[in-house]
Amino acid sequence: MTLLELERVNKVFGGLHAVKDVSLKVEPGVVFGLIGPNGAGKTTIFNVITGVYTPDGGRVVFDGQTISGLRPARIAALGVARTFQNIRLFRAMTVEQNVMVAGHHLHTAGPVQAVLRTVAYERDEQALTRRAHELLEVFGLRQHSSDIAGSLPYGSQRRLEIARALMLAPKLLLLDEPAAGMNSQEARELERQIRFLRTEMKLTIVLVEHNMSVVMSVSDVVHVVDHGETIAEGPPEAVKTDPKVLAAYLGQEADAVTPEAHG
């Protein structure tokens, strides 16, 4: 069964049609690249999926359930996690605390048990700590667990935000420009981590990213939008030679999507 489906989704702001009749299907276990020039509507699509915006037409279906119009917290509880273009960490908290805070909804102990710090509560805390450490290990941040999050380099803060999103134990992870601000070595490491999430953690990932090297390297399917509309979808090798895609990127990132740029 398709994990995520958008059916002719529209979103209008005033007179601007930010998303126009966009339909797409994300199958379980894939990395789905969502790309397009600046202002193409990619982040608006993310905001519609996660409940920040309610679509003005069409619907969003996740895991067989219509989620259009649900609150973001409800959609997250169903198994959808995301990161943001602008990093949203608790900068004064430690790396470990940033990850732990996202997992407290997984506690089985109740509020009274938390206040009394019962055996059940302590067992929950130990399980969450183990999970946090495992995620920090995946993203190369275990040795920084006691560091203040705001003191980390920009690329490490990006990875920390992904680790925190994974504490929600999602079925679907939406990554909004995770390679932004990363150097080439950090971007290659991010590619490895995304593949690990797909193959080892069995996650389905939707990736918005301007770094075409990352997108074309890790995506199974690439969906291209321009001015809020779909202009192409298919395997990376086919999309990066599509004339409509090349035309959309002319003057912006045309070189980035040509076959010569990525072999």
DRENKE-93679 format. One line per field, with one value per residue (C-alpha): x, y, z; residue number from 0. Coordinates in Angstrom, 2 decimals. Each point is the difference from the previous one (the first is absolute). Example, Ala and Ser with C-alpha at 12.3 -4.5 7.8 and 13.67 -1.06 7.14 Angstrom:
c1 <- c(12.30_1.37)
c2 <- c(-4.50_3.44)
c3 <- c(7.80_-0.66)
i <- c(0_1)
This chain:
c1 <- c(0.00_1.17_1.25_-0.60_-2.22_-0.85_-3.12_-0.27_1.12_-0.39_1.14_-0.75_1.36_-1.95_0.29_3.05_-0.58_2.96_-0.96_-2.19_-1.53_3.06_-0.43_2.68_0.40_2.76_0.41_1.30_3.76_1.09_1.88_-2.24_1.71_-2.15_1.85_-0.56_1.37_-0.36_-3.65_-1.24_-2.27_2.05_-0.13_-3.69_-0.60_1.84_-2.14_-3.18_1.11_0.85_-3.13_1.56_-2.27_-3.37_-0.27_-2.47_-0.77_0.85_1.08_2.98_-0.16_2.53_0.06_-3.56_-1.42_-0.94_2.06_-0.94_-1.19_1.40_2.14_3.79_0.31_-2.57_1.77_3.32_-1.59_-1.15_3.63_1.07_3.13_1.81_2.94_-0.03_1.93_0.90_1.45_-2.33_2.07_-0.07_3.34_0.64_-0.69_2.49_0.09_-1.41_-2.78_-1.04_-0.55_-1.56_-2.63_-1.51_-0.59_-1.90_-3.36_1.22_-0.09_-2.34_0.20_-2.59_0.49_-0.29_2.65_2.23_-0.35_0.70_2.74_-1.27_1.70_-2.23_1.02_3.70_-0.35_-1.54_2.82_2.64_-1.66_-0.21_3.63_1.10_-1.96_1.41_3.56_-0.61_-1.25_2.87_2.39_-1.59_0.58_3.52_-1.06_0.32_3.24_-1.71_-3.01_0.87_0.92_-2.32_-1.94_0.61_3.76_-0.01_1.12_-2.86_0.18_-0.09_-3.05_-1.71_0.74_-1.19_-3.34_-0.43_0.89_-2.59_-2.68_0.73_-0.78_-3.64_0.48_-1.60_-1.03_0.65_2.80_-0.15_3.40_-0.09_3.42_2.10_3.24_-0.38_3.22_1.94_3.34_0.55_1.37_-2.95_-2.42_1.52_-0.34_-3.63_-0.57_1.36_-2.26_-3.11_0.73_0.43_-3.39_-1.64_1.71_0.70_-2.79_-2.56_-1.06_-1.78_1.54_-1.20_2.92_-0.10_3.53_1.78_3.22_-0.65_2.93_-1.66_-3.47_1.15_2.25_-2.54_-3.45_-1.90_-2.57_0.26_-3.07_0.53_-2.25_0.20_-2.32_-2.05_-0.61_1.48_2.21_1.73_0.33_2.10_3.38_2.86_1.74_-3.13_-0.97_3.37_-0.09_-3.67_-0.24_-2.69_2.15_3.05_-2.09_-1.34_3.53_1.55_1.76_-0.24_1.26_0.04_3.59_-0.94_-2.51_1.87_1.34_3.56_-0.25_-0.60_1.39)
c2 <- c(0.00_3.52_1.70_3.62_1.35_3.53_0.19_3.21_2.15_3.78_2.80_3.66_3.04_3.09_-0.02_-2.29_-3.65_-1.41_-3.64_-0.89_-3.44_-1.87_-3.77_-2.43_-3.42_-1.05_-3.75_-1.56_-0.34_2.54_3.28_2.40_3.16_3.13_2.70_3.24_3.54_2.52_0.84_-3.15_-0.98_-2.80_1.19_0.89_-3.64_-1.10_2.38_-1.42_-3.58_0.78_2.02_3.45_0.94_-1.47_-0.54_2.16_-2.94_-3.68_-2.17_-1.63_-3.70_-1.60_-3.73_-0.36_2.90_3.48_2.43_3.28_2.44_-1.92_1.87_-0.34_-1.81_-2.58_-0.56_-0.40_-2.56_-1.99_-0.37_3.06_1.87_2.89_2.34_3.65_2.28_2.15_-2.09_-0.16_-1.33_0.86_1.73_0.37_-3.69_-2.82_-2.20_-2.93_2.13_1.22_-3.57_-1.20_2.76_-1.28_-3.47_0.69_-0.69_-3.63_-0.30_-2.72_1.28_2.61_3.50_-1.23_-2.64_2.67_2.23_-2.92_-1.30_-3.56_-3.09_0.19_3.61_-0.76_-2.94_2.34_2.49_-2.69_-1.21_3.53_0.65_-3.15_1.01_3.53_-1.33_-2.40_2.84_2.28_-2.83_-0.33_3.69_0.15_2.12_-2.45_1.56_3.40_-1.10_2.30_2.98_2.99_-0.35_3.61_-0.53_-2.68_0.79_0.69_-3.38_-1.82_2.00_-1.17_-3.62_0.55_1.26_-3.20_-2.14_1.87_-0.57_-3.73_-0.16_0.19_-3.50_1.13_-2.03_3.00_2.54_3.32_1.65_3.66_0.92_-2.08_0.71_3.79_1.50_-3.26_-0.33_-2.76_-2.46_0.57_-0.38_-3.36_-1.16_1.13_-2.14_-3.02_0.75_0.35_-3.39_-1.47_1.36_-1.59_-3.38_-0.64_1.94_-0.73_3.64_1.64_3.41_3.02_2.29_3.67_1.06_2.53_-2.04_-2.01_-2.30_-1.18_-0.31_-1.95_-2.25_-1.18_0.33_-2.92_2.36_3.73_2.24_3.48_3.01_3.47_2.91_-2.38_-2.56_-3.41_0.03_-3.39_-3.18_-3.11_-1.60_2.48_-0.88_0.82_3.14_1.71_-0.16_1.03_3.14_1.56_-0.49_1.50_2.96_0.58_0.13_2.17_2.94_-1.55_-3.56_-1.33_-1.19_-1.92_-2.23_-0.81_-3.56_1.34_1.50_-3.39_-2.52)
c3 <- c(0.00_-0.80_3.19_-1.03_-2.76_-1.06_-2.16_-2.07_2.92_-0.25_2.29_-0.68_1.85_-1.06_-3.76_-0.03_-0.93_1.99_-0.69_-2.99_-0.52_1.28_0.15_1.11_1.58_2.39_0.36_3.24_0.34_-2.62_0.01_-1.92_-1.22_-0.32_-1.90_-1.89_-0.30_2.83_0.58_-1.75_2.91_1.59_3.60_-0.40_-0.98_3.17_2.06_-1.53_0.71_3.64_0.76_0.22_-2.91_-0.95_-3.77_-1.90_-2.25_-0.25_2.91_1.67_0.90_2.35_0.70_-1.30_2.03_-1.19_2.06_-1.71_2.64_2.98_2.51_-0.38_3.33_-1.09_-3.32_1.83_2.34_-3.04_-1.07_-2.00_1.14_-1.67_0.15_-1.08_-2.33_2.99_2.82_3.00_2.88_3.68_-0.27_3.74_0.71_-0.45_-3.08_1.97_1.54_-3.46_-1.13_3.26_0.09_-3.24_1.44_3.18_-1.67_-0.17_3.80_1.23_3.59_0.97_1.50_3.60_-0.63_-1.53_3.08_2.33_-2.33_0.29_-1.39_-3.10_-0.62_0.43_-2.41_-2.58_0.47_-0.46_-3.21_-1.39_0.92_-1.83_-3.07_0.11_0.23_-2.90_-2.20_0.98_-0.90_-3.45_-0.66_1.45_2.96_2.91_1.21_0.09_2.08_2.92_-2.21_-0.27_-3.26_-1.03_0.17_-2.72_-3.57_-2.37_-1.74_3.34_1.06_-3.20_0.89_3.57_-1.27_-2.04_3.03_2.07_-2.65_0.11_3.73_-1.11_-1.49_-3.27_-3.02_-2.27_0.33_-1.86_-0.38_-1.02_-1.46_2.43_-1.92_0.24_1.36_-0.25_-1.76_-2.55_2.56_2.35_-2.91_-0.95_3.60_-0.06_-3.08_1.89_2.95_-2.18_-1.60_3.48_1.08_-3.02_0.02_3.69_1.72_-2.77_-0.22_-2.90_-0.72_-1.97_-0.72_-1.01_-0.89_-2.21_0.00_-3.15_0.63_3.23_-1.60_-3.02_2.09_2.58_-1.63_-1.52_-1.53_-0.71_-0.29_-1.46_0.59_-1.51_0.81_2.15_-2.74_-0.75_-3.10_0.25_2.05_-0.38_0.75_0.58_-3.28_-2.01_1.92_-0.23_-3.82_-0.34_-2.19_2.21_3.10_-1.69_-1.16_3.52_1.39_-2.74_1.54_3.45_0.30_-3.56_0.37_3.12_-1.72_-3.20_-0.39_-0.28_3.47_1.63_-2.39)
i <- c(0_1_2_3_4_5_6_7_8_9_10_11_12_13_14_15_16_17_18_19_20_21_22_23_24_25_26_27_28_29_30_31_32_33_34_35_36_37_38_39_40_41_42_43_44_45_46_47_48_49_50_51_52_53_54_55_56_57_58_59_60_61_62_63_64_65_66_67_68_69_70_71_72_73_74_75_76_77_78_79_80_81_82_83_84_85_86_87_88_89_90_91_92_93_94_95_96_97_98_99_100_101_102_103_104_105_106_107_108_109_110_111_112_113_114_115_116_117_118_119_120_121_122_123_124_125_126_127_128_129_130_131_132_133_134_135_136_137_138_139_140_141_142_143_144_145_146_147_148_149_150_151_152_153_154_155_156_157_158_159_160_161_162_163_164_165_166_167_168_169_170_171_172_173_174_175_176_177_178_179_180_181_182_183_184_185_186_187_188_189_190_191_192_193_194_195_196_197_198_199_200_201_202_203_204_205_206_207_208_209_210_211_212_213_214_215_216_217_218_219_220_221_222_223_224_225_226_227_228_229_230_231_232_233_234_235_236_237_238_239_240_241_242_243_244_245_246_247_248_249_250_251_252_253_254_255_256_257_258_259_260_261_262)
